[in-house]
Amino acid sequence: QVQLVQSGPEVKKPGASVRVSCTTSGYTFTNFGISWVRQAPGQGLEWMGWISGYNGNTKYTEKFQGRLTLTTDASTTTAFMELRSLRSDDTAIYFCARSTAAALGYWGQGTLVTVSS
Amino acid sequence: QSVLTQPPSVSGAPGQTVIISCTANSSIIGATFDMHWYQQFPGTAPKLLIYGNTNRPSGVPGRFSGSKSGTSASLAITGLQAEDEADYYCQSYDRSLRALFGSGTKVTVL
């Protein structure tokens, strides 16, 4: 079955960077893209960006342009999300999700990133 | 103005039908778009409930149904159950194929 397993919680200081991994299994990695979605405490879902599992093409929401980098490693079927210059309002749960018929059909369990001095 | 507008909350008694609306800003989403719906319980990842406006993934109960008309989409829960108390989000894409979520609707079972 399709599974997306994310790396563990992170605590970072303002100005630092964080890298979250999303290891996939149960499907052909290169056939689907991975989106990253975050959810701040008590808030709604916010789409951050998408990366193709086939060729690494990316699409980012304007809000994160310049701070966000999405990458993949097809040899380990893993996607990565790196967010730089962290601020306190970046504190959130970060999810990876695989596309299914243009929707997000499979989700990782989420990774809590806390930004605090 | 939000791109995808949802009511903050809806409520209903067990057995009733509740409908959650999602109105799209067509200048950003475009004239033809598909809407997807997700259910989220506190502390868990969202779950795909409806894709392509009306389609239910395998395993989603039949009491959940989606519809779309013009620039609005709706999620109906027929025969509301206590276990349906959760947050629900609509989702689509803008003209640049960037995903967008609605602000979410909390469903309360009275």
Interface residues (C-beta under 8 A of the other chain):
Chain A: S35 V37 G44 L45 E46 W47 W50 K59 Y60 T61 F95 A97 T100 A101 A102 A103 L104 G105 W107 G108 Q109 G110
Chain B: D34 H36 Y38 Q40 T44 A45 P46 K47 L48 Y51 G52 N55 P57 D87 Y89 Q91 Y93 S96 L97 R98 A99 L100 F101 G102 S103 G104
